[in-house]
Amino acid sequence: MHPTTMEPPKNKQARAELGRIAELHAGKRGLPRLVDGSGQTIPLPGDLFQLLVQVAGELRSGNSVVILSAEDEMTPQTAADFLGMSRQFLMRLLNKAELPFHKVGAHRRLLRKDVEAYARKRAAQRSARLERLRDKIQAAGLDD
């Protein structure tokens, strides 16, 4: 699957309609349903419904949305953007083998699932550091 990019709509009416979708909640009476142009209804799994609501919210807010498969390959620039870091910093991580990659010709490619795993690991490490700092502040009696 190739990445699919959705840009936010330019007109206010389309954004308002996205706002209505973004505020939907799954009801207690079964799965939400998708209705096609002929009136045929198809039940939507809860996870897919939540994804659609989240995408609508991002587009309503003026953000672009990119849909990728977990097996999709990412360029170093795309991975760096996803991780919120510079491409140069990401390349240093690749050179230190902190993130797995493979080469396509002379170009490096990363699997999305590996980039997401690295992001989760980095977030867990950051949380652990904050916990240790909080404990030190409390132990020193500076938490007032």
Secondary structure, 3 states (H helix, E strand, C coil): CCCEEECCCCCHHHHHHHHHHHCCCCCCCCCCEEECCCCCEEECCHHHHHHHHHHHHHHHCCCCEEECCCCCEECHHHHHHHHCCCHHHHHHHHHCCCCCCEEECCEEEEEHHHHHHHHHHHHHHHHHHHHHHHHHHHHCCCCC
